[in-house]
Amino acid sequence: MRYETVIGLEVHIEMATQSKIFCSCSAKFGGEQNDHVCPACCGMPGMLPVVNKKVVDLGMTAGMMLNCHINRVTTFDKKSYYYPDLPCSYQTTQWFSPVAVNGTVTIETSKGKKDIRIKQIHMEEDAGKLVHDEWTNTTLVDFNRTSVPLIEIVSQPDLSSAEEVVAYLERLRSLLRFAKVSECRMEQGSMRCDVNLSVRPEGSDKLGVRTEMKNMNSISAIERAIAYETARHIDALENGTEELVQETRRWDDIKGKSFAMRNKETAGDYRYFPDPNVMPIVIDDEWFAKIKGTLPEFPEVKKARYIGELGLSDYDATLLTESRALCDCFESAYAECGQAKEAANWLLSDVLNILNKKQMTPDQLTLDGKTLGKLIKLVTDGKVSRPNAKKILAEMFESEIDPAKYAEEQGYIVSSDTGAIEATVREIVIADERSVTDYKSGKEKALMAIFGKCMKALKGNCDPQTLRQMIIDVINSI
């Protein structure tokens, strides 16, 4: 018998806010354990939550990016369950009226395009983090992550393969990073995924027994887990190796297996009820229009414009549109210098190299695009050499400077005093008899040796073509 896999995803996205959802504690990743906590996010009695408006803004933004209907009245509810990393023994989430419902995400795989329906997007607080120490057989709790704001994106069971799941997750990540909802860094836990999977006979419209694999945080692990769990379900149906039950399972990526954790809860087990401490949020027309007005151009639309209107290659346009910050910087730089290809080259080579050395992602780029454009113009106008421009760029990452003024102060402006340049060249040529002899005997590399010495003596402040020709002329004159 042939079987088909049915998959629905619950994707948890930590939102890019400075503070947590119901208090002013830092929501940033990292820090010492239990350093970003207060009585409110630790669940101390008598502490009342105050909703972070930025969280609602980003929840609406996510809903609009995923073609959802935005509920104009959205409420918070209590989801009751006990777990050591949940200090209140309940989670403040949304059940009865989430911020966004009924969306659609279009993905593209080897089988073509497919629409994946979004059931809902709801805002909620994250739980803490359990740290298991196998050496001492103990478990510690870090509450830094407690109450960090999340959106949970719940899909309908429209996915049928690991390839589709990967395409869906990558599309979500692209859209939400572009809208600056989240950095979606799976390695830091700001994007996690619960995989709900069942198997049924091909052509059947009846869903099979569903299992859920919790908190998957890498694409490769998700692919392997889907393959394993699909095979386990089919083996149970074909050979009766086990009885499939609705349960939550843990994926062990080292062993390449999933293990039962607990029976899968139903909505009734969580005893949802409206949170009396958080008032309903009313989204009026003005607020709705303001958020809608901030939505970015979609990545694929921007990419097509970069190629069609600005003449960038598909490769350069693809790299740029992987990050909203890169696009913003590129467009400002291009507006200033008027040369799209040059602006793209500087961003995708020199700027990214500096980011890599600083262990920063493109989304963390804060470089002012207009200032970068001014620097590029200095180079293309022949006023500053590219090597010296790279030094100026490095300084631009450290402090706010005006490239032209800084170049003047550091002596980086290309000299137009041909007499002084020729004097330096003649001095170096006369002192390097061996290189001159080698060049005259046909060894072109000897010229580059002299060129390097001259450029070093001139501190790079000379047009390379002018300098090369001057060296040749001096050599021929002696």
DRENBATI-522511 format. One record per residue (C-alpha): residue number from 1; x, y, z negated; residue in three letters; chain. Coordinates in nm, 3 decimals. Layout:
BEGIN
<lomi NUM <X Y Z> ALA A>
...
# end
This chain:
BEGIN
<lomi 1 <0.000 0.000 0.000> MET A>
<lomi 2 <0.121 0.351 0.077> ARG A>
<lomi 3 <0.110 0.611 -0.199> TYR A>
<lomi 4 <0.127 0.988 -0.216> GLU A>
<lomi 5 <0.262 1.205 -0.494> THR A>
<lomi 6 <0.051 1.487 -0.637> VAL A>
<lomi 7 <0.237 1.761 -0.824> ILE A>
<lomi 8 <0.131 2.074 -1.008> GLY A>
<lomi 9 <0.379 2.308 -1.171> LEU A>
<lomi 10 <0.373 2.529 -1.477> GLU A>
<lomi 11 <0.657 2.776 -1.429> VAL A>
<lomi 12 <0.766 2.984 -1.728> HIS A>
<lomi 13 <0.935 3.313 -1.644> ILE A>
<lomi 14 <1.099 3.536 -1.907> GLU A>
<lomi 15 <1.023 3.896 -1.815> MET A>
<lomi 16 <1.290 4.163 -1.772> ALA A>
<lomi 17 <1.200 4.383 -2.069> THR A>
<lomi 18 <1.429 4.545 -2.323> GLN A>
<lomi 19 <1.216 4.436 -2.620> SER A>
<lomi 20 <0.992 4.146 -2.714> LYS A>
<lomi 21 <0.623 4.116 -2.643> ILE A>
<lomi 22 <0.486 4.212 -2.987> PHE A>
<lomi 23 <0.777 4.384 -3.165> CYS A>
<lomi 24 <1.079 4.605 -3.094> SER A>
<lomi 25 <1.346 4.333 -3.129> CYS A>
<lomi 26 <1.583 4.293 -2.835> SER A>
<lomi 27 <1.468 4.050 -2.567> ALA A>
<lomi 28 <1.811 4.027 -2.406> LYS A>
<lomi 29 <1.980 3.691 -2.352> PHE A>
<lomi 30 <2.272 3.605 -2.581> GLY A>
<lomi 31 <2.385 3.740 -2.916> GLY A>
<lomi 32 <2.456 3.564 -3.243> GLU A>
<lomi 33 <2.200 3.311 -3.357> GLN A>
<lomi 34 <1.898 3.463 -3.534> ASN A>
<lomi 35 <2.033 3.813 -3.476> ASP A>
<lomi 36 <1.738 3.949 -3.270> HIS A>
<lomi 37 <1.463 3.876 -3.520> VAL A>
<lomi 38 <1.236 4.068 -3.755> CYS A>
<lomi 39 <0.946 3.983 -3.990> PRO A>
<lomi 40 <0.699 4.016 -3.700> ALA A>
<lomi 41 <0.860 3.766 -3.461> CYS A>
<lomi 42 <0.952 3.537 -3.750> CYS A>
<lomi 43 <0.586 3.501 -3.838> GLY A>
<lomi 44 <0.598 3.660 -4.183> MET A>
<lomi 45 <0.254 3.700 -4.344> PRO A>
<lomi 46 <0.085 4.036 -4.297> GLY A>
<lomi 47 <0.284 4.143 -3.991> MET A>
<lomi 48 <0.064 4.266 -3.703> LEU A>
<lomi 49 <0.157 4.245 -3.334> PRO A>
<lomi 50 <0.178 4.552 -3.110> VAL A>
<lomi 51 <0.157 4.475 -2.736> VAL A>
<lomi 52 <0.453 4.587 -2.524> ASN A>
<lomi 53 <0.294 4.777 -2.231> LYS A>
<lomi 54 <0.589 4.690 -2.004> LYS A>
<lomi 55 <0.494 4.324 -2.037> VAL A>
<lomi 56 <0.146 4.396 -1.902> VAL A>
<lomi 57 <0.297 4.605 -1.620> ASP A>
<lomi 58 <0.519 4.315 -1.516> LEU A>
<lomi 59 <0.238 4.062 -1.554> GLY A>
<lomi 60 <0.026 4.268 -1.315> MET A>
<lomi 61 <0.322 4.305 -1.078> THR A>
<lomi 62 <0.375 3.929 -1.070> ALA A>
<lomi 63 <0.006 3.874 -1.000> GLY A>
<lomi 64 <0.005 4.120 -0.713> MET A>
<lomi 65 <0.323 3.972 -0.562> MET A>
<lomi 66 <0.156 3.629 -0.564> LEU A>
<lomi 67 <-0.169 3.753 -0.408> ASN A>
<lomi 68 <-0.371 3.706 -0.726> CYS A>
<lomi 69 <-0.687 3.876 -0.849> HIS A>
<lomi 70 <-0.602 4.100 -1.145> ILE A>
<lomi 71 <-0.850 4.076 -1.431> ASN A>
<lomi 72 <-0.939 4.430 -1.535> ARG A>
<lomi 73 <-1.001 4.311 -1.892> VAL A>
<lomi 74 <-0.740 4.070 -2.020> THR A>
<lomi 75 <-0.721 3.921 -2.370> THR A>
<lomi 76 <-0.478 3.736 -2.593> PHE A>
<lomi 77 <-0.563 3.413 -2.771> ASP A>
<lomi 78 <-0.413 3.183 -3.031> LYS A>
<lomi 79 <-0.293 2.838 -2.923> LYS A>
<lomi 80 <-0.259 2.624 -3.233> SER A>
<lomi 81 <0.012 2.362 -3.255> TYR A>
<lomi 82 <0.301 2.288 -3.487> TYR A>
<lomi 83 <0.661 2.270 -3.376> TYR A>
<lomi 84 <0.972 2.373 -3.574> PRO A>
<lomi 85 <1.071 2.650 -3.330> ASP A>
<lomi 86 <0.728 2.816 -3.356> LEU A>
<lomi 87 <0.734 3.003 -3.689> PRO A>
<lomi 88 <0.362 3.093 -3.697> CYS A>
<lomi 89 <0.249 2.739 -3.611> SER A>
<lomi 90 <0.055 2.896 -3.325> TYR A>
<lomi 91 <0.148 3.070 -3.002> GLN A>
<lomi 92 <-0.006 3.396 -2.889> THR A>
<lomi 93 <-0.098 3.335 -2.526> THR A>
<lomi 94 <-0.388 3.385 -2.284> GLN A>
<lomi 95 <-0.660 3.132 -2.218> TRP A>
<lomi 96 <-1.003 3.290 -2.179> PHE A>
<lomi 97 <-0.905 3.591 -1.966> SER A>
<lomi 98 <-0.548 3.574 -1.828> PRO A>
<lomi 99 <-0.395 3.872 -1.652> VAL A>
<lomi 100 <-0.415 3.719 -1.301> ALA A>
<lomi 101 <-0.604 3.434 -1.132> VAL A>
<lomi 102 <-0.662 3.272 -0.793> ASN A>
<lomi 103 <-0.343 3.349 -0.602> GLY A>
<lomi 104 <-0.158 3.196 -0.308> THR A>
<lomi 105 <0.209 3.142 -0.227> VAL A>
<lomi 106 <0.313 3.036 0.122> THR A>
<lomi 107 <0.613 2.804 0.143> ILE A>
<lomi 108 <0.803 2.666 0.438> GLU A>
<lomi 109 <0.960 2.318 0.456> THR A>
<lomi 110 <1.073 2.080 0.729> SER A>
<lomi 111 <0.704 2.001 0.782> LYS A>
<lomi 112 <0.611 2.366 0.841> GLY A>
<lomi 113 <0.424 2.626 0.638> LYS A>
<lomi 114 <0.185 2.543 0.355> LYS A>
<lomi 115 <-0.022 2.750 0.113> ASP A>
<lomi 116 <0.011 2.663 -0.256> ILE A>
<lomi 117 <-0.277 2.787 -0.469> ARG A>
<lomi 118 <-0.209 2.965 -0.796> ILE A>
<lomi 119 <-0.467 2.886 -1.062> LYS A>
<lomi 120 <-0.361 3.160 -1.301> GLN A>
<lomi 121 <-0.080 3.370 -1.443> ILE A>
<lomi 122 <-0.093 3.433 -1.813> HIS A>
<lomi 123 <0.126 3.630 -2.052> MET A>
<lomi 124 <0.253 3.474 -2.371> GLU A>
<lomi 125 <0.535 3.470 -2.624> GLU A>
<lomi 126 <0.825 3.227 -2.596> ASP A>
<lomi 127 <0.916 2.986 -2.872> ALA A>
<lomi 128 <1.255 2.963 -3.043> GLY A>
<lomi 129 <1.532 2.725 -2.947> LYS A>
<lomi 130 <1.618 2.398 -3.119> LEU A>
<lomi 131 <1.989 2.315 -3.126> VAL A>
<lomi 132 <2.055 1.944 -3.178> HIS A>
<lomi 133 <2.390 1.846 -3.332> ASP A>
<lomi 134 <2.451 1.478 -3.265> GLU A>
<lomi 135 <2.769 1.473 -3.472> TRP A>
<lomi 136 <2.592 1.570 -3.795> THR A>
<lomi 137 <2.251 1.432 -3.691> ASN A>
<lomi 138 <2.090 1.766 -3.767> THR A>
<lomi 139 <1.876 2.015 -3.579> THR A>
<lomi 140 <1.914 2.392 -3.617> LEU A>
<lomi 141 <1.670 2.660 -3.508> VAL A>
<lomi 142 <1.762 2.984 -3.329> ASP A>
<lomi 143 <1.471 3.232 -3.338> PHE A>
<lomi 144 <1.630 3.490 -3.103> ASN A>
<lomi 145 <1.407 3.368 -2.820> ARG A>
<lomi 146 <1.091 3.374 -3.032> THR A>
<lomi 147 <0.840 3.626 -2.891> SER A>
<lomi 148 <1.047 3.700 -2.582> VAL A>
<lomi 149 <0.776 3.781 -2.324> PRO A>
<lomi 150 <0.683 3.515 -2.071> LEU A>
<lomi 151 <0.448 3.473 -1.785> ILE A>
<lomi 152 <0.335 3.120 -1.709> GLU A>
<lomi 153 <0.244 3.059 -1.346> ILE A>
<lomi 154 <0.011 2.761 -1.317> VAL A>
<lomi 155 <-0.029 2.611 -0.972> SER A>
<lomi 156 <-0.304 2.385 -0.846> GLN A>
<lomi 157 <-0.191 2.026 -0.770> PRO A>
<lomi 158 <-0.110 2.118 -0.409> ASP A>
<lomi 159 <0.254 2.003 -0.398> LEU A>
<lomi 160 <0.340 1.659 -0.268> SER A>
<lomi 161 <0.720 1.625 -0.260> SER A>
<lomi 162 <1.043 1.742 -0.419> ALA A>
<lomi 163 <1.115 1.943 -0.103> GLU A>
<lomi 164 <0.791 2.137 -0.145> GLU A>
<lomi 165 <0.858 2.191 -0.516> VAL A>
<lomi 166 <1.203 2.334 -0.442> VAL A>
<lomi 167 <1.064 2.560 -0.167> ALA A>
<lomi 168 <0.790 2.681 -0.404> TYR A>
<lomi 169 <1.032 2.756 -0.689> LEU A>
<lomi 170 <1.272 2.936 -0.458> GLU A>
<lomi 171 <0.986 3.145 -0.317> ARG A>
<lomi 172 <0.869 3.238 -0.668> LEU A>
<lomi 173 <1.223 3.327 -0.768> ARG A>
<lomi 174 <1.274 3.541 -0.458> SER A>
<lomi 175 <0.949 3.735 -0.502> LEU A>
<lomi 176 <0.979 3.790 -0.876> LEU A>
<lomi 177 <1.345 3.891 -0.865> ARG A>
<lomi 178 <1.267 4.130 -0.582> PHE A>
<lomi 179 <0.986 4.289 -0.783> ALA A>
<lomi 180 <1.221 4.310 -1.086> LYS A>
<lomi 181 <0.983 4.101 -1.296> VAL A>
<lomi 182 <1.265 3.871 -1.405> SER A>
<lomi 183 <1.619 3.767 -1.320> GLU A>
<lomi 184 <1.486 3.407 -1.296> CYS A>
<lomi 185 <1.818 3.256 -1.403> ARG A>
<lomi 186 <1.751 2.890 -1.469> MET A>
<lomi 187 <2.094 2.844 -1.629> GLU A>
<lomi 188 <1.996 3.097 -1.899> GLN A>
<lomi 189 <1.645 2.960 -1.943> GLY A>
<lomi 190 <1.470 3.267 -1.802> SER A>
<lomi 191 <1.302 3.036 -1.549> MET A>
<lomi 192 <1.182 2.696 -1.665> ARG A>
<lomi 193 <0.943 2.448 -1.516> CYS A>
<lomi 194 <0.699 2.182 -1.640> ASP A>
<lomi 195 <0.633 1.921 -1.373> VAL A>
<lomi 196 <0.288 1.756 -1.379> ASN A>
<lomi 197 <0.298 1.448 -1.158> LEU A>
<lomi 198 <0.066 1.165 -1.060> SER A>
<lomi 199 <0.054 0.907 -0.782> VAL A>
<lomi 200 <-0.249 0.783 -0.587> ARG A>
<lomi 201 <-0.317 0.569 -0.280> PRO A>
<lomi 202 <-0.264 0.764 0.039> GLU A>
<lomi 203 <-0.589 0.920 0.156> GLY A>
<lomi 204 <-0.759 0.897 -0.182> SER A>
<lomi 205 <-0.915 1.210 -0.333> ASP A>
<lomi 206 <-0.903 1.073 -0.688> LYS A>
<lomi 207 <-0.610 1.188 -0.901> LEU A>
<lomi 208 <-0.397 0.927 -1.077> GLY A>
<lomi 209 <-0.274 0.925 -1.437> VAL A>
<lomi 210 <-0.079 1.245 -1.494> ARG A>
<lomi 211 <0.248 1.279 -1.683> THR A>
<lomi 212 <0.427 1.603 -1.764> GLU A>
<lomi 213 <0.802 1.656 -1.777> MET A>
<lomi 214 <0.882 1.958 -1.993> LYS A>
<lomi 215 <1.128 2.247 -1.961> ASN A>
<lomi 216 <1.314 2.148 -1.646> MET A>
<lomi 217 <1.581 2.413 -1.591> ASN A>
<lomi 218 <1.772 2.322 -1.276> SER A>
<lomi 219 <1.665 2.256 -0.919> ILE A>
<lomi 220 <1.880 1.942 -0.889> SER A>
<lomi 221 <1.738 1.794 -1.211> ALA A>
<lomi 222 <1.383 1.864 -1.092> ILE A>
<lomi 223 <1.450 1.682 -0.763> GLU A>
<lomi 224 <1.594 1.377 -0.941> ARG A>
<lomi 225 <1.316 1.374 -1.201> ALA A>
<lomi 226 <1.043 1.380 -0.933> ILE A>
<lomi 227 <1.210 1.093 -0.746> ALA A>
<lomi 228 <1.243 0.884 -1.064> TYR A>
<lomi 229 <0.894 0.954 -1.195> GLU A>
<lomi 230 <0.733 0.883 -0.857> THR A>
<lomi 231 <0.912 0.549 -0.837> ALA A>
<lomi 232 <0.811 0.465 -1.197> ARG A>
<lomi 233 <0.444 0.536 -1.127> HIS A>
<lomi 234 <0.442 0.333 -0.804> ILE A>
<lomi 235 <0.620 0.043 -0.975> ASP A>
<lomi 236 <0.362 0.044 -1.254> ALA A>
<lomi 237 <0.073 0.047 -1.003> LEU A>
<lomi 238 <0.223 -0.216 -0.773> GLU A>
<lomi 239 <0.381 -0.456 -1.021> ASN A>
<lomi 240 <0.213 -0.382 -1.354> GLY A>
<lomi 241 <0.546 -0.312 -1.522> THR A>
<lomi 242 <0.379 -0.075 -1.770> GLU A>
<lomi 243 <0.051 0.093 -1.844> GLU A>
<lomi 244 <0.052 0.454 -1.730> LEU A>
<lomi 245 <-0.085 0.695 -1.989> VAL A>
<lomi 246 <-0.128 1.071 -1.992> GLN A>
<lomi 247 <0.177 1.189 -2.182> GLU A>
<lomi 248 <0.456 1.443 -2.209> THR A>
<lomi 249 <0.799 1.310 -2.113> ARG A>
<lomi 250 <1.157 1.431 -2.152> ARG A>
<lomi 251 <1.399 1.412 -1.861> TRP A>
<lomi 252 <1.753 1.296 -1.945> ASP A>
<lomi 253 <1.967 1.414 -1.656> ASP A>
<lomi 254 <2.272 1.218 -1.770> ILE A>
<lomi 255 <2.088 0.885 -1.784> LYS A>
<lomi 256 <1.872 0.972 -1.485> GLY A>
<lomi 257 <1.555 0.864 -1.666> LYS A>
<lomi 258 <1.250 1.014 -1.832> SER A>
<lomi 259 <1.143 0.917 -2.183> PHE A>
<lomi 260 <0.808 0.948 -2.359> ALA A>
<lomi 261 <0.786 1.233 -2.613> MET A>
<lomi 262 <0.419 1.248 -2.713> ARG A>
<lomi 263 <0.069 1.196 -2.582> ASN A>
<lomi 264 <-0.036 1.481 -2.352> LYS A>
<lomi 265 <-0.258 1.726 -2.534> GLU A>
<lomi 266 <-0.583 1.858 -2.391> THR A>
<lomi 267 <-0.718 2.212 -2.423> ALA A>
<lomi 268 <-0.936 2.098 -2.713> GLY A>
<lomi 269 <-0.629 1.985 -2.909> ASP A>
<lomi 270 <-0.492 2.340 -2.907> TYR A>
<lomi 271 <-0.808 2.492 -3.059> ARG A>
<lomi 272 <-0.787 2.815 -2.855> TYR A>
<lomi 273 <-0.962 3.116 -3.005> PHE A>
<lomi 274 <-0.933 3.495 -2.945> PRO A>
<lomi 275 <-0.653 3.657 -3.143> ASP A>
<lomi 276 <-0.828 3.907 -3.372> PRO A>
<lomi 277 <-0.504 4.103 -3.418> ASN A>
<lomi 278 <-0.465 4.194 -3.049> VAL A>
<lomi 279 <-0.733 4.408 -2.891> MET A>
<lomi 280 <-0.851 4.337 -2.532> PRO A>
<lomi 281 <-0.648 4.527 -2.271> ILE A>
<lomi 282 <-0.850 4.727 -2.020> VAL A>
<lomi 283 <-0.676 4.795 -1.688> ILE A>
<lomi 284 <-0.836 5.105 -1.536> ASP A>
<lomi 285 <-0.814 5.220 -1.173> ASP A>
<lomi 286 <-0.529 5.461 -1.241> GLU A>
<lomi 287 <-0.313 5.196 -1.409> TRP A>
<lomi 288 <-0.393 4.940 -1.137> PHE A>
<lomi 289 <-0.304 5.187 -0.858> ALA A>
<lomi 290 <0.020 5.288 -1.030> LYS A>
<lomi 291 <0.145 4.928 -1.046> ILE A>
<lomi 292 <0.032 4.856 -0.691> LYS A>
<lomi 293 <0.225 5.160 -0.574> GLY A>
<lomi 294 <0.548 5.023 -0.718> THR A>
<lomi 295 <0.537 4.692 -0.528> LEU A>
<lomi 296 <0.844 4.642 -0.309> PRO A>
<lomi 297 <0.855 4.554 0.058> GLU A>
<lomi 298 <0.860 4.174 0.077> PHE A>
<lomi 299 <1.208 4.024 0.135> PRO A>
<lomi 300 <1.123 3.873 0.474> GLU A>
<lomi 301 <0.973 4.204 0.595> VAL A>
<lomi 302 <1.280 4.396 0.480> LYS A>
<lomi 303 <1.510 4.140 0.644> LYS A>
<lomi 304 <1.329 4.172 0.979> ALA A>
<lomi 305 <1.360 4.552 0.957> ARG A>
<lomi 306 <1.731 4.536 0.880> TYR A>
<lomi 307 <1.788 4.317 1.186> ILE A>
<lomi 308 <1.550 4.487 1.427> GLY A>
<lomi 309 <1.593 4.852 1.332> GLU A>
<lomi 310 <1.940 4.872 1.177> LEU A>
<lomi 311 <2.118 4.613 1.390> GLY A>
<lomi 312 <2.246 4.396 1.105> LEU A>
<lomi 313 <2.324 4.030 1.167> SER A>
<lomi 314 <2.089 3.763 1.036> ASP A>
<lomi 315 <2.365 3.655 0.796> TYR A>
<lomi 316 <2.417 4.004 0.647> ASP A>
<lomi 317 <2.043 4.074 0.626> ALA A>
<lomi 318 <1.984 3.740 0.450> THR A>
<lomi 319 <2.251 3.809 0.187> LEU A>
<lomi 320 <2.130 4.162 0.122> LEU A>
<lomi 321 <1.765 4.063 0.079> THR A>
<lomi 322 <1.850 3.805 -0.185> GLU A>
<lomi 323 <1.867 4.093 -0.434> SER A>
<lomi 324 <1.648 4.400 -0.477> ARG A>
<lomi 325 <1.941 4.586 -0.636> ALA A>
<lomi 326 <2.161 4.519 -0.332> LEU A>
<lomi 327 <1.886 4.639 -0.099> CYS A>
<lomi 328 <1.829 4.958 -0.297> ASP A>
<lomi 329 <2.202 5.034 -0.302> CYS A>
<lomi 330 <2.238 4.953 0.068> PHE A>
<lomi 331 <1.952 5.177 0.175> GLU A>
<lomi 332 <2.081 5.472 -0.029> SER A>
<lomi 333 <2.434 5.424 0.103> ALA A>
<lomi 334 <2.310 5.399 0.462> TYR A>
<lomi 335 <2.100 5.713 0.422> ALA A>
<lomi 336 <2.413 5.899 0.309> GLU A>
<lomi 337 <2.676 5.766 0.553> CYS A>
<lomi 338 <2.453 5.684 0.852> GLY A>
<lomi 339 <2.633 5.357 0.930> GLN A>
<lomi 340 <2.436 5.045 0.840> ALA A>
<lomi 341 <2.704 4.792 0.931> LYS A>
<lomi 342 <2.970 4.972 0.726> GLU A>
<lomi 343 <2.738 4.999 0.426> ALA A>
<lomi 344 <2.655 4.628 0.449> ALA A>
<lomi 345 <3.023 4.533 0.482> ASN A>
<lomi 346 <3.122 4.729 0.173> TRP A>
<lomi 347 <2.840 4.581 -0.034> LEU A>
<lomi 348 <2.883 4.221 0.075> LEU A>
<lomi 349 <3.261 4.219 0.043> SER A>
<lomi 350 <3.412 4.476 -0.192> ASP A>
<lomi 351 <3.113 4.538 -0.420> VAL A>
<lomi 352 <3.031 4.167 -0.459> LEU A>
<lomi 353 <3.399 4.091 -0.530> ASN A>
<lomi 354 <3.396 4.338 -0.818> ILE A>
<lomi 355 <3.068 4.194 -0.950> LEU A>
<lomi 356 <3.216 3.843 -0.940> ASN A>
<lomi 357 <3.524 3.955 -1.135> LYS A>
<lomi 358 <3.296 4.115 -1.394> LYS A>
<lomi 359 <3.082 3.797 -1.403> GLN A>
<lomi 360 <2.775 3.998 -1.305> MET A>
<lomi 361 <2.495 3.901 -1.071> THR A>
<lomi 362 <2.386 4.123 -0.778> PRO A>
<lomi 363 <2.065 4.198 -0.972> ASP A>
<lomi 364 <2.280 4.363 -1.240> GLN A>
<lomi 365 <2.428 4.611 -0.993> LEU A>
<lomi 366 <2.387 4.971 -1.115> THR A>
<lomi 367 <2.621 5.140 -0.865> LEU A>
<lomi 368 <2.467 5.456 -0.718> ASP A>
<lomi 369 <2.410 5.392 -0.347> GLY A>
<lomi 370 <2.438 5.759 -0.254> LYS A>
<lomi 371 <2.783 5.779 -0.413> THR A>
<lomi 372 <2.888 5.464 -0.229> LEU A>
<lomi 373 <2.768 5.623 0.095> GLY A>
<lomi 374 <2.987 5.929 0.026> LYS A>
<lomi 375 <3.289 5.701 -0.022> LEU A>
<lomi 376 <3.217 5.514 0.301> ILE A>
<lomi 377 <3.191 5.844 0.487> LYS A>
<lomi 378 <3.534 5.950 0.356> LEU A>
<lomi 379 <3.678 5.634 0.511> VAL A>
<lomi 380 <3.494 5.653 0.844> THR A>
<lomi 381 <3.586 6.022 0.876> ASP A>
<lomi 382 <3.952 5.930 0.831> GLY A>
<lomi 383 <3.993 6.130 0.510> LYS A>
<lomi 384 <4.072 5.834 0.281> VAL A>
<lomi 385 <4.236 5.503 0.374> SER A>
<lomi 386 <4.045 5.185 0.303> ARG A>
<lomi 387 <4.299 5.054 0.046> PRO A>
<lomi 388 <4.270 5.378 -0.152> ASN A>
<lomi 389 <3.892 5.374 -0.108> ALA A>
<lomi 390 <3.888 5.033 -0.278> LYS A>
<lomi 391 <4.070 5.188 -0.575> LYS A>
<lomi 392 <3.809 5.463 -0.589> ILE A>
<lomi 393 <3.529 5.202 -0.572> LEU A>
<lomi 394 <3.676 5.019 -0.871> ALA A>
<lomi 395 <3.677 5.345 -1.066> GLU A>
<lomi 396 <3.314 5.408 -0.965> MET A>
<lomi 397 <3.219 5.093 -1.157> PHE A>
<lomi 398 <3.381 5.233 -1.471> GLU A>
<lomi 399 <3.259 5.594 -1.470> SER A>
<lomi 400 <3.049 5.844 -1.279> GLU A>
<lomi 401 <3.279 6.021 -1.034> ILE A>
<lomi 402 <3.251 6.220 -0.715> ASP A>
<lomi 403 <3.455 6.022 -0.457> PRO A>
<lomi 404 <3.584 6.328 -0.269> ALA A>
<lomi 405 <3.687 6.515 -0.583> LYS A>
<lomi 406 <3.847 6.204 -0.734> TYR A>
<lomi 407 <4.038 6.134 -0.410> ALA A>
<lomi 408 <4.172 6.492 -0.416> GLU A>
<lomi 409 <4.281 6.464 -0.780> GLU A>
<lomi 410 <4.457 6.132 -0.725> GLN A>
<lomi 411 <4.629 6.239 -0.405> GLY A>
<lomi 412 <4.434 5.992 -0.188> TYR A>
<lomi 413 <4.338 6.238 0.085> ILE A>
<lomi 414 <4.499 6.139 0.414> VAL A>
<lomi 415 <4.777 6.384 0.498> SER A>
<lomi 416 <4.756 6.585 0.819> SER A>
<lomi 417 <5.113 6.714 0.782> ASP A>
<lomi 418 <5.273 6.522 1.069> THR A>
<lomi 419 <5.608 6.682 1.000> GLY A>
<lomi 420 <5.624 6.546 0.646> ALA A>
<lomi 421 <5.500 6.205 0.763> ILE A>
<lomi 422 <5.762 6.190 1.039> GLU A>
<lomi 423 <6.037 6.284 0.793> ALA A>
<lomi 424 <5.938 5.993 0.566> THR A>
<lomi 425 <5.918 5.753 0.862> VAL A>
<lomi 426 <6.258 5.858 0.998> ARG A>
<lomi 427 <6.419 5.814 0.657> GLU A>
<lomi 428 <6.283 5.460 0.619> ILE A>
<lomi 429 <6.360 5.357 0.978> VAL A>
<lomi 430 <6.723 5.473 0.954> ILE A>
<lomi 431 <6.765 5.288 0.623> ALA A>
<lomi 432 <6.627 4.959 0.763> ASP A>
<lomi 433 <6.868 4.877 1.047> GLU A>
<lomi 434 <6.790 4.504 1.039> ARG A>
<lomi 435 <6.417 4.548 1.096> SER A>
<lomi 436 <6.482 4.798 1.373> VAL A>
<lomi 437 <6.719 4.555 1.544> THR A>
<lomi 438 <6.468 4.267 1.506> ASP A>
<lomi 439 <6.187 4.478 1.651> TYR A>
<lomi 440 <6.396 4.585 1.948> LYS A>
<lomi 441 <6.476 4.217 2.012> SER A>
<lomi 442 <6.102 4.139 2.038> GLY A>
<lomi 443 <6.008 4.044 1.682> LYS A>
<lomi 444 <5.676 4.223 1.629> GLU A>
<lomi 445 <5.661 4.127 1.260> LYS A>
<lomi 446 <5.960 4.353 1.195> ALA A>
<lomi 447 <5.745 4.652 1.280> LEU A>
<lomi 448 <5.494 4.551 1.014> MET A>
<lomi 449 <5.773 4.536 0.756> ALA A>
<lomi 450 <5.864 4.896 0.833> ILE A>
<lomi 451 <5.494 4.991 0.843> PHE A>
<lomi 452 <5.443 4.851 0.493> GLY A>
<lomi 453 <5.736 5.044 0.351> LYS A>
<lomi 454 <5.614 5.366 0.511> CYS A>
<lomi 455 <5.258 5.319 0.389> MET A>
<lomi 456 <5.386 5.252 0.037> LYS A>
<lomi 457 <5.603 5.564 0.044> ALA A>
<lomi 458 <5.309 5.770 0.170> LEU A>
<lomi 459 <5.076 5.611 -0.094> LYS A>
<lomi 460 <4.842 5.502 0.185> GLY A>
<lomi 461 <4.756 5.860 0.270> ASN A>
<lomi 462 <4.806 5.832 0.642> CYS A>
<lomi 463 <4.600 5.716 0.936> ASP A>
<lomi 464 <4.726 5.361 1.016> PRO A>
<lomi 465 <4.714 5.403 1.395> GLN A>
<lomi 466 <4.892 5.738 1.379> THR A>
<lomi 467 <5.157 5.593 1.148> LEU A>
<lomi 468 <5.218 5.288 1.368> ARG A>
<lomi 469 <5.269 5.498 1.679> GLN A>
<lomi 470 <5.498 5.735 1.492> MET A>
<lomi 471 <5.717 5.445 1.374> ILE A>
<lomi 472 <5.748 5.318 1.732> ILE A>
<lomi 473 <5.836 5.665 1.859> ASP A>
<lomi 474 <6.103 5.711 1.591> VAL A>
<lomi 475 <6.255 5.369 1.663> ILE A>
<lomi 476 <6.267 5.444 2.035> ASN A>
<lomi 477 <6.435 5.775 1.969> SER A>
<lomi 478 <6.735 5.630 1.790> ILE A>
# end
